[in-house]
Amino acid sequence: DVALARTTVLPDEESGRKLWRESAEAARTGEITAAEAGHVQELITARVADLRSDLAAELDPGDPWAVKVEGLDSEPEAGDALGELEGLREAGAVDPARAARVRAAILLRFPKAVAA
């Protein structure tokens, strides 16, 4: 019940990943059933999609990255874009807040993309 309540107030994706791991571990140890863990994880997935949608909505349509995101055609391309974005963020060429908005926009379109 506590995990279910926490899914509605997840402040960010990292909190979602943590709760996902906790629910999987709770199912593995028998504290909850696999079905209960699955339900919690479905709620986490929905909340993360909402978080991404909110962040992506903040991306300025005139931002060159917005154009790039719209031009992505596949998960591999999205993964390449995520890798490029992360490199630019680490180098200080893209500020963290903007990078978070771009990352959210990419993952909103391609949820299974992984940074290459």
Secondary structure in CASP SS format (residue, H / E / C, confidence):
PFRMAT SS
TARGET T0000
AUTHOR 0000-0000-0000
METHOD secondary structure of the structure
MODEL  1
D C 1.00
V H 1.00
A H 1.00
L H 1.00
A H 1.00
R H 1.00
T H 1.00
T C 1.00
V C 1.00
L C 1.00
P C 1.00
D C 1.00
E H 1.00
E H 1.00
S H 1.00
G H 1.00
R H 1.00
K H 1.00
L H 1.00
W H 1.00
R H 1.00
E H 1.00
S H 1.00
A H 1.00
E H 1.00
A H 1.00
A H 1.00
R H 1.00
T H 1.00
G C 1.00
E C 1.00
I C 1.00
T C 1.00
A H 1.00
A H 1.00
E H 1.00
A H 1.00
G H 1.00
H H 1.00
V H 1.00
Q H 1.00
E H 1.00
L H 1.00
I H 1.00
T H 1.00
A H 1.00
R H 1.00
V H 1.00
A H 1.00
D H 1.00
L H 1.00
R H 1.00
S H 1.00
D H 1.00
L H 1.00
A H 1.00
A H 1.00
E C 1.00
L C 1.00
D C 1.00
P C 1.00
G C 1.00
D C 1.00
P H 1.00
W H 1.00
A H 1.00
V H 1.00
K H 1.00
V H 1.00
E H 1.00
G H 1.00
L C 1.00
D C 1.00
S C 1.00
E H 1.00
P H 1.00
E H 1.00
A H 1.00
G H 1.00
D H 1.00
A H 1.00
L H 1.00
G H 1.00
E H 1.00
L H 1.00
E H 1.00
G H 1.00
L H 1.00
R H 1.00
E H 1.00
A C 1.00
G C 1.00
A C 1.00
V C 1.00
D C 1.00
P H 1.00
A H 1.00
R H 1.00
A H 1.00
A H 1.00
R H 1.00
V H 1.00
R H 1.00
A H 1.00
A H 1.00
I H 1.00
L H 1.00
L H 1.00
R H 1.00
F C 1.00
P C 1.00
K C 1.00
A C 1.00
V C 1.00
A C 1.00
A C 1.00
END
